[in-house]
Amino acid sequence: MKLEVLPVRTAGAAENMALDFLLLQRHPGPALARFRHYGWRSEAFTFGYSQKIAAVRAGLPAGGPFDLCRRPTGGGVVDHRGDWTYTLVIPRGHALEEARASESYRVVHECIAAALRDQGIAAVLKPAAAPAPGDGLPGICFEKAENFDVVNERGGAKIAGAAQKRNKHGLLFQGSIWRPAAAAADWERFHDDFAARLAAALDATAVRSPWSELNEDEVAGLVEMYSSTEWLEAR
């Protein structure tokens, strides 16, 4: 199995969400996973598929307007103004794709924590605990660590969280690492170390690969959908 490590792309929120979803929908087969790190063209927030737009807008900080988009995955509001964002797509039938959501979450986040520890950052996973009243309701990412999030062992500050979506094509994993919580990291080194650890966890070989030819009409259609008021205010 190969893990394709795609080149970095910087785009607006709607285009980033469209490309992530397209990587899942156009997955070429069971022997290929894909990983990408990407940037943001402007100050942006994304929020989970099931969240209500009124609650999202009420929780945004002052100082906008921000590039705002609903994700195809779940989870809460993510502030992308200071994060390191990535996507992993695992094909249908792979053991990690078929695992419980908590297990795929744990495995990917352990790869992050290990890559950060290699740079001397005290990154560990938050242990699983019984849910407290009010848990399970998506909120603002990085304000509170959930089970198997990456946290700083010295103080417990949240470093990384993620959201997932499974469908007939496989698993889409959208993750965010809060740079200020790991300020000493060399992010170019982290990119390569994280990809290598993901490949090992998937029993795959990491291969740097160019973007395949995309159907520009399909990309444009998805960007239009993710930019639309109907999608943004679906709930």
BAVOKE-423998 format. One line per 2 residues: number of its first residue (from 1); for each residue x, y, z of C-alpha. Coordinates in steps of 0.25 Angstrom, whole numbers. Example, Ala and Ser with C-alpha at 12.3 -4.5 7.8 and 13.67 -1.06 7.14 Angstrom:
<vexmis>
1) 49 -18 31; 55 -4 29
</vexmis>
This chain:
<vexmis>
1) 0 0 0; 5 14 -3
3) 2 27 5; 3 38 -5
5) 8 51 1; 3 62 -7
7) 9 76 -9; 4 88 0
9) -7 96 -6; -12 109 -1
11) -27 113 -3; -39 119 2
13) -48 111 12; -58 106 2
15) -47 101 -8; -40 94 4
17) -53 87 8; -56 84 -7
19) -42 78 -9; -43 69 3
21) -56 64 0; -52 61 -15
23) -40 53 -10; -50 44 -2
25) -60 43 -14; -50 40 -25
27) -41 31 -17; -35 22 -28
29) -34 8 -20; -32 0 -8
31) -16 1 -9; -15 16 -7
33) -16 26 4; -14 41 3
35) -9 51 12; -8 66 10
37) -4 79 18; -10 92 14
39) -11 107 16; -21 117 17
41) -22 129 7; -29 138 18
43) -33 137 33; -43 126 33
45) -51 117 42; -58 104 39
47) -69 97 47; -75 83 48
49) -86 78 38; -96 77 49
51) -94 90 56; -104 101 55
53) -100 114 48; -106 123 59
55) -98 117 70; -85 117 61
57) -86 132 58; -89 135 72
59) -76 128 77; -67 135 66
61) -57 145 72; -59 160 69
63) -51 166 57; -56 159 45
65) -61 157 35; -55 143 34
67) -55 133 23; -65 123 29
69) -69 109 23; -77 97 28
71) -68 84 28; -72 71 22
73) -67 65 35; -73 66 49
75) -67 73 61; -67 88 66
77) -62 101 61; -47 102 57
79) -39 114 57; -30 113 45
81) -22 126 48; -11 120 55
83) -12 105 52; -5 94 44
85) -16 87 36; -16 74 29
87) -25 63 23; -23 48 22
89) -32 39 13; -31 24 16
91) -38 15 6; -50 6 9
93) -46 -8 14; -33 -3 21
95) -33 -8 36; -32 6 41
97) -44 11 32; -52 -1 38
99) -48 2 53; -56 9 62
101) -56 24 61; -49 25 75
103) -38 16 70; -35 23 57
105) -35 36 65; -25 30 75
107) -15 24 64; -14 37 56
109) -12 46 68; -2 37 74
111) 6 39 61; 5 54 63
113) 9 53 78; 21 44 75
115) 26 53 64; 25 65 73
117) 32 57 84; 44 55 75
119) 46 70 75; 45 71 90
121) 31 75 92; 23 69 103
123) 12 63 95; 3 52 99
125) -11 47 97; -22 51 107
127) -27 38 113; -41 33 110
129) -50 36 122; -65 35 124
131) -73 46 118; -77 57 127
133) -91 64 126; -91 73 114
135) -80 65 107; -82 61 93
137) -87 75 89; -77 81 78
139) -72 95 83; -59 103 80
141) -47 94 77; -35 96 85
143) -43 101 97; -45 87 103
145) -38 74 100; -46 62 97
147) -42 47 98; -30 44 90
149) -27 59 87; -12 62 87
151) -9 71 99; 3 76 106
153) 7 67 117; 12 79 125
155) -1 86 128; -11 79 119
157) -13 90 108; -19 84 95
159) -10 83 83; -17 75 73
161) -32 71 70; -39 65 58
163) -52 61 51; -56 49 43
165) -65 45 32; -67 31 27
167) -75 27 14; -75 16 4
169) -61 21 -2; -54 21 11
171) -50 30 23; -47 45 22
173) -39 51 34; -38 66 35
175) -28 70 46; -23 83 52
177) -11 85 61; -10 98 69
179) 4 104 66; 5 113 78
181) 3 101 87; 15 95 80
183) 23 107 77; 37 101 77
185) 33 91 66; 41 91 53
187) 28 90 44; 36 85 31
189) 42 74 39; 29 71 46
191) 22 69 33; 32 58 28
193) 32 51 42; 17 51 43
195) 15 46 29; 26 35 32
197) 18 31 45; 5 31 38
199) 11 22 27; 16 12 38
201) 3 12 45; -4 9 31
203) 6 -2 28; 9 7 15
205) 20 13 8; 20 29 8
207) 23 34 -6; 23 49 -10
209) 13 50 -21; 8 61 -30
211) -7 65 -30; -14 56 -41
213) -22 63 -52; -34 68 -46
215) -47 71 -53; -48 86 -52
217) -63 86 -54; -65 77 -43
219) -55 85 -34; -62 98 -38
221) -76 91 -35; -72 87 -21
223) -65 100 -18; -78 107 -22
225) -86 97 -13; -77 99 -1
227) -78 115 -3; -93 115 -4
229) -102 121 6; -110 108 6
231) -98 100 10; -93 110 21
233) -107 111 27; -112 97 25
235) -115 96 40
</vexmis>
